Amino acid sequence: MNNSTNDNSSTNGSGVSGYESLDGKVVLVTGAGGGIGRSIAERFSSVGAKLVINDVSADSVDDVVQSIGAAGGTAMGAVADVSSSEAVGVMIDAVMAEHGRIDVVVNNAGLVSPMLHFFEADEAWWRRIIDVNLTGHFIVSHPAARIMAKQGGGVIINMSSGGATRAHRAFTAYDATKGGIEALTRAMALDLGPYNIRVNALMPGSIDTSGLGLDDRKLRGENVPLGRIGEPIDMTGAALFLASDDASYITGDVIRIDGGMLAQQRSATVDIKPPSDFPSVEDL
Ligand SMILES: NC(=O)c1ccc[n+]([C@@H]2O[C@H](COP(=O)([O-])OP(=O)(O)OC[C@H]3O[C@@H](n4cnc5c(N)ncnc54)[C@H](O)[C@@H]3O)[C@@H](O)[C@H]2O)c1
């Protein structure tokens, strides 16, 4: 390579700060048919990015593409299973035929379920979750990063979880993938930095992507220092920031968007003063 001492001062050398730098950028979001991925895609569209909406579900891809189009944005659909290098190859070719470049990849697609206790689990379960969550990040990033390197740079955003550093019960495979994704993020950042490709991860806390009832939302919110469960929209600001030129000197890092959940100790013996016992604002 001939750019080992690259001196680009921004992701694309534009010198434009803020989200304006994302206007016209080609942004591929995997698993964007719903939940966090959809919200991130819609937010990128709101700042003028051209979206590629990936998901395994064709119906949800159509729905998001139409919704972005109706709001005045630009989006193409790309139905593909991220664990299939053949399907992802077809998707990347289609993006290049349409746009001729890829500026940002958000590796969001991930499987949580089925949740199984370690003794209930089998190898097929383990392999499927590893294939989609961890290998899927590699399969999508590998061709995309080659394209980014040839065009002079780009941004990859991976999707971690609190499970990367604090375990969930019955999530052995999922938590292993998320720990792997954080390690992958650091390793990719080292290998791809000289090509002006930044690689970071987002770590969502408890984000309501399944339409929880009021009681569940309240219960889960009580475990969060900010006092509420997260919404998909809460994930979008950090995604835009990491993709923008304002983050041009940030790579290999993980941003937690969890309302402070991982900042705390939670156990019956340690957490002896719940928020309900805190002084009320009127008493201050
Ligand atoms: N919601 C949370 O509280 C939370 C917390 C931590 C991490 N995360 C992570 O955030 C990401 C998104 O989570 P979410 O809650 O929005 O999930 P979700 O289930 O609502 O959405 C995930 C999307 O990915 C798609 N998908 C699944 N397998 C796929 C595959 N093989 N190829 C392409 N698309 C596929 C699904 O069809 C779905 O539309 C995941 O990586 C998840 O692990 C979520």
The ligand as an SDF file (V2000), in Angstrom:
LIG
                    3D

 44 48  0  0  0  0  0  0  0  0999 V2000
  -32.9370   -4.0760   21.4590 N   0  0  0  0  0  0  0  0  0  0  0  0
  -32.0200   -4.1470   22.3940 C   0  0  0  0  0  0  0  0  0  0  0  0
  -32.2820   -3.9130   23.5870 O   0  0  0  0  0  0  0  0  0  0  0  0
  -30.5840   -4.4800   22.0350 C   0  0  0  0  0  0  0  0  0  0  0  0
  -29.6470   -4.5050   23.0790 C   0  0  0  0  0  0  0  0  0  0  0  0
  -28.3310   -4.8050   22.7730 C   0  0  0  0  0  0  0  0  0  0  0  0
  -27.9550   -5.0750   21.4540 C   0  0  0  0  0  0  0  0  0  0  0  0
  -28.8810   -5.0480   20.4750 N   0  0  0  0  0  0  0  0  0  0  0  0
  -28.4350   -5.3360   19.1090 C   0  0  0  0  0  0  0  0  0  0  0  0
  -28.9480   -4.3830   18.2000 O   0  0  0  0  0  0  0  0  0  0  0  0
  -29.1810   -5.0120   16.9400 C   0  0  0  0  0  0  0  0  0  0  0  0
  -30.6150   -4.7700   16.5150 C   0  0  0  0  0  0  0  0  0  0  0  0
  -31.4650   -5.2340   17.5390 O   0  0  0  0  0  0  0  0  0  0  0  0
  -33.0410   -5.0120   17.5100 P   0  0  0  0  0  0  0  0  0  0  0  0
  -33.5000   -5.0600   18.9100 O   0  0  0  0  0  0  0  0  0  0  0  0
  -33.3810   -3.8640   16.6590 O   0  0  0  0  0  0  0  0  0  0  0  0
  -33.4780   -6.3680   16.8050 O   0  0  0  0  0  0  0  0  0  0  0  0
  -34.7570   -6.7000   15.8940 P   0  0  0  0  0  0  0  0  0  0  0  0
  -34.9570   -8.1590   16.0140 O   0  0  0  0  0  0  0  0  0  0  0  0
  -35.8720   -5.7680   16.1920 O   0  0  0  0  0  0  0  0  0  0  0  0
  -34.2160   -6.3460   14.4350 O   0  0  0  0  0  0  0  0  0  0  0  0
  -33.1860   -7.1100   13.8690 C   0  0  0  0  0  0  0  0  0  0  0  0
  -33.4110   -7.1480   12.3690 C   0  0  0  0  0  0  0  0  0  0  0  0
  -32.3730   -7.9720   11.8270 O   0  0  0  0  0  0  0  0  0  0  0  0
  -32.9710   -8.8140   10.8480 C   0  0  0  0  0  0  0  0  0  0  0  0
  -32.1640  -10.0120   10.6800 N   0  0  0  0  0  0  0  0  0  0  0  0
  -32.1230  -11.1010   11.4710 C   0  0  0  0  0  0  0  0  0  0  0  0
  -31.2870  -12.0130   10.9670 N   0  0  0  0  0  0  0  0  0  0  0  0
  -30.7940  -11.4870    9.8260 C   0  0  0  0  0  0  0  0  0  0  0  0
  -29.8910  -11.9650    8.8520 C   0  0  0  0  0  0  0  0  0  0  0  0
  -29.3680  -13.1890    8.9530 N   0  0  0  0  0  0  0  0  0  0  0  0
  -29.5910  -11.1620    7.8000 N   0  0  0  0  0  0  0  0  0  0  0  0
  -30.1640   -9.9340    7.6780 C   0  0  0  0  0  0  0  0  0  0  0  0
  -31.0400   -9.4420    8.5680 N   0  0  0  0  0  0  0  0  0  0  0  0
  -31.3470  -10.2050    9.6390 C   0  0  0  0  0  0  0  0  0  0  0  0
  -34.3640   -9.1180   11.3880 C   0  0  0  0  0  0  0  0  0  0  0  0
  -35.2320   -9.5430   10.3440 O   0  0  0  0  0  0  0  0  0  0  0  0
  -34.7530   -7.7890   12.0000 C   0  0  0  0  0  0  0  0  0  0  0  0
  -35.4320   -6.9500   11.0840 O   0  0  0  0  0  0  0  0  0  0  0  0
  -28.8270   -6.4810   17.1160 C   0  0  0  0  0  0  0  0  0  0  0  0
  -27.5090   -6.7040   16.6940 O   0  0  0  0  0  0  0  0  0  0  0  0
  -28.9390   -6.6750   18.6170 C   0  0  0  0  0  0  0  0  0  0  0  0
  -28.1180   -7.7200   19.0810 O   0  0  0  0  0  0  0  0  0  0  0  0
  -30.1980   -4.7760   20.7330 C   0  0  0  0  0  0  0  0  0  0  0  0
  1  2  1  0
  2  3  2  0
  2  4  1  0
  4  5  1  0
  4 44  2  0
  5  6  2  0
  6  7  1  0
  7  8  2  0
  8  9  1  0
  8 44  1  0
  9 10  1  0
  9 42  1  0
 10 11  1  0
 11 12  1  0
 11 40  1  0
 12 13  1  0
 13 14  1  0
 14 15  2  0
 14 16  1  0
 14 17  1  0
 17 18  1  0
 18 19  2  0
 18 20  1  0
 18 21  1  0
 21 22  1  0
 22 23  1  0
 23 24  1  0
 23 38  1  0
 24 25  1  0
 25 26  1  0
 25 36  1  0
 26 27  1  0
 26 35  1  0
 27 28  2  0
 28 29  1  0
 29 30  1  0
 29 35  2  0
 30 31  1  0
 30 32  2  0
 32 33  1  0
 33 34  2  0
 34 35  1  0
 36 37  1  0
 36 38  1  0
 38 39  1  0
 40 41  1  0
 40 42  1  0
 42 43  1  0
M  CHG  2   8   1  16  -1
M  END
$$$$
